[in-house]
Amino acid sequence: MKTSSVARPIDTYHGRQLFRRHLLRWYDCHKRDLSWRLNRDPYRVWLSEIMLQQTRVTAVLEHYERFLKRFPTVKTLSAARLSSVLAVWSGLGYYRRARMMHLAAKTVVNEFNGKFPETAEQLRKLPGIGRYTAAAVASIAFNEPVAVVDGNVRRVLQRMLGRNLIEAESWAIADSILSGRRPGDFNQAIMELGATVCLPRAPKCLTCPLLGLCKTRGEGANELKPSLQQKRQIGYTLDQRDGGVFLVQRAPDIQLMPGMWELPEISGSNVEPDACMRIRHSITVTDYTVFVAQGPPPAGIEGRWVLPSRIPKLPLTGLTRKILREAKII
C-alpha cells in the first residue's frame, strides 16, 4: 500500500475515513489467528478479555483453551466451586479477576437468564467489568458502536496526533474515528496494531498501514518508563513423603492470593545454602530469586499432604505451580 509522505490528521473528516479504511484492510489481511476470534460468542469474548487484562497474549492461549474445556458455558462456570475456578486459572496471576469472573457468571445466570447483556451500559453492571471490557464485549459480540481505549489504543492515537492525551480525550477521539459499520473489527484492529506494529519501544513504522496519517512516525510517544524492579530473595521447603507433597493454604482474609495453596515459605537466607533448586519469578514490580530446599517445613506450620494426582485440582499460586513443574511433580 502506498502512503503519502504528508500526514493527514485524523481529527479531520478525510483523515478519519482513511484511518478506518487502511486499518480495517490491514486487519483483514494480517490479524492473528486467535481462538477467541473463531466466533462472536459473548461468553468466549468476555473470557478472553478478562484473561488478557495485564497478561500477554502468548501467556493466555493455553489457559484459555484449558478454561473453556473445563467451563464451556457461562452456566457451567456459574455452577462451579470457586476453588475449582481458581485451580484452572492458576498460573495466570491477578486472581481477583477469576473471583470477579465467577461472580459475574452467577449474575448472568441468576439475573439475566443465562444471557449476556448486549450493551456496554448493561455489561458494566456485571462484577469485574469496567468501561474498556464492557465496550470490547459489546462491540465484538454484539456489534454495538462503542469505542475501546487500552494502552495500545492510546499509544496509537498519541502517535497519530503527535501529542499526549488524557484519558477523557483518548476516549473521545477513539469514539470519533470508530467504524460504525464494523465496530468490533475496528476495535480489535486498532488494539492489534498497537500490539504488533506500533510497539512501545521499537515501532515497525515501515510496515504500518497508517504511516501516511502519522505525525510522529513512532517518535515522541508518551511511554511510561518501566518501573524499577525490586529484588527480593524468598525460600520454600519441598517435603515429599509416601508419594505426597506438603502444602499450606494462604489465609482467606489476606489481600494477596487469599485461599491459594503453596509450599511452606521460610526466609530466603535460611534456605539458600541447602537449596536444591533456584529459579527466577517476577510479580508486578518485584523480581524474586527463589530458593527451594528439600526437607520438612519449620515446626508448627499447619498444612496438608496432597498426592500429585490431586494437586492440579487445587488453586495453586503461580510460583508454586512453577516449582512443582520444575521438580517434575506435576
Summary of the structure (lengths in Angstrom):
residues: 330
radius of gyration: 23.1
end to end distance: 50.0
largest distance: 72.8
contacts: 995
relative contact order: 0.12
helix: 46%
strand: 12%
